[in-house]
Amino acid sequence: MATQKERDWLDVYGQENRERGLYIVAAYYDANTGVVHVKLKAGMTISFPKERSQALAKATDEQLSELEVSPAGWSVDFPSLDDGFSLEGLLSGRFGNDRWEREWAEKHQELQAA
């Protein structure tokens, strides 16, 4: 359970991000390309292949087509998977647990050199 100090900090952090437009306004999955697109209020779109995300890698196109942006715009949820990802994780480039990230990096070393 969060302390009052932590909740106060999160309120300030959340308000600052909202003022900067760092929240999700729309998201969709393109089954033709296998790419998830996340649009932020700040005017940018972040896109990534479903295989990059631990939660989405093995999902079907049908499961991925059913997505919801949280009311506050802090996450994208996939109800049929009972999973999703947070904006914070997306912005930090974190798409899974430590093991997932380590294995992804090992398999895709050529991308890190770019």
C-alpha positions as CSV (number, residue, x, y, z in Angstrom):
1,M,0.0,0.0,0.0
2,A,1.3,3.4,-1.0
3,T,2.1,6.0,1.7
4,Q,0.5,9.4,1.6
5,K,3.8,10.9,0.5
6,E,3.9,8.5,-2.5
7,R,0.3,9.2,-3.4
8,D,1.0,13.0,-3.3
9,W,4.1,12.6,-5.5
10,L,2.1,10.5,-8.0
11,D,-0.6,13.2,-8.1
12,V,2.0,15.9,-9.0
13,Y,3.8,13.6,-11.5
14,G,0.5,12.7,-13.1
15,Q,-0.6,16.3,-13.3
16,E,2.7,17.4,-14.9
17,N,2.5,14.6,-17.5
18,R,-1.1,15.6,-18.3
19,E,-0.1,19.2,-18.8
20,R,2.7,18.1,-21.1
21,G,0.3,15.9,-23.1
22,L,2.0,12.7,-22.0
23,Y,-1.1,10.5,-22.0
24,I,-2.7,8.1,-24.4
25,V,-5.6,9.4,-26.5
26,A,-5.9,6.4,-28.9
27,A,-4.4,3.1,-29.7
28,Y,-5.0,0.4,-32.3
29,Y,-3.5,-2.8,-33.6
30,D,-2.8,-3.1,-37.4
31,A,-3.3,-6.8,-38.2
32,N,-1.7,-6.4,-41.6
33,T,1.6,-5.3,-40.2
34,G,1.4,-6.8,-36.7
35,V,2.2,-3.4,-35.2
36,V,0.6,-1.7,-32.2
37,H,0.2,2.1,-32.5
38,V,-0.2,4.3,-29.5
39,K,-1.1,8.0,-30.0
40,L,-0.3,10.5,-27.3
41,K,-1.9,13.9,-26.7
42,A,1.5,15.5,-27.2
43,G,1.2,14.8,-30.9
44,M,3.4,11.7,-31.3
45,T,2.7,8.1,-32.1
46,I,4.7,5.2,-30.6
47,S,4.6,2.0,-32.6
48,F,6.1,-1.4,-32.0
49,P,5.6,-5.0,-33.3
50,K,3.5,-7.2,-31.2
51,E,6.4,-9.6,-30.8
52,R,8.3,-6.9,-28.8
53,S,5.8,-7.1,-25.9
54,Q,5.8,-10.0,-23.5
55,A,2.1,-9.6,-23.0
56,L,1.2,-9.5,-26.7
57,A,3.7,-11.7,-28.5
58,K,1.6,-14.8,-28.6
59,A,-1.8,-13.1,-28.9
60,T,-4.0,-13.6,-31.9
61,D,-5.0,-10.7,-34.2
62,E,-8.6,-11.0,-32.8
63,Q,-7.4,-10.7,-29.2
64,L,-5.2,-7.7,-30.1
65,S,-8.0,-5.9,-32.0
66,E,-10.0,-5.7,-28.8
67,L,-8.1,-3.0,-26.9
68,E,-9.0,-0.2,-24.5
69,V,-7.3,3.0,-23.4
70,S,-7.7,3.5,-19.7
71,P,-9.9,6.5,-18.8
72,A,-6.9,8.5,-17.6
73,G,-4.8,7.6,-20.6
74,W,-2.1,5.8,-18.5
75,S,-2.4,2.4,-20.1
76,V,-3.7,0.2,-22.9
77,D,-5.5,-2.9,-21.9
78,F,-6.5,-6.0,-23.8
79,P,-9.5,-7.4,-22.0
80,S,-9.5,-10.8,-23.8
81,L,-5.9,-11.3,-22.7
82,D,-6.4,-9.8,-19.2
83,D,-3.2,-7.9,-19.8
84,G,-1.8,-4.8,-21.3
85,F,1.0,-2.2,-20.9
86,S,1.5,1.1,-19.2
87,L,2.5,4.4,-20.7
88,E,5.4,4.5,-18.3
89,G,6.7,1.2,-19.5
90,L,6.2,2.2,-23.1
91,L,8.1,5.5,-22.7
92,S,10.9,3.7,-20.9
93,G,11.1,1.1,-23.6
94,R,10.2,-1.7,-21.2
95,F,8.0,-4.4,-22.7
96,G,8.3,-7.3,-20.2
97,N,10.0,-8.6,-17.2
98,D,13.8,-8.7,-16.7
99,R,14.2,-12.1,-18.3
100,W,12.1,-11.1,-21.3
101,E,14.1,-7.9,-21.8
102,R,17.4,-9.8,-21.5
103,E,16.3,-12.5,-24.0
104,W,15.0,-9.8,-26.4
105,A,18.3,-7.9,-26.3
106,E,20.3,-11.1,-26.9
107,K,18.2,-12.0,-30.0
108,H,18.2,-8.5,-31.4
109,Q,21.7,-7.3,-30.8
110,E,21.8,-5.8,-34.4
111,L,19.1,-3.3,-33.4
112,Q,21.0,-2.0,-30.4
113,A,24.0,-1.1,-32.6
114,A,21.9,1.2,-34.7
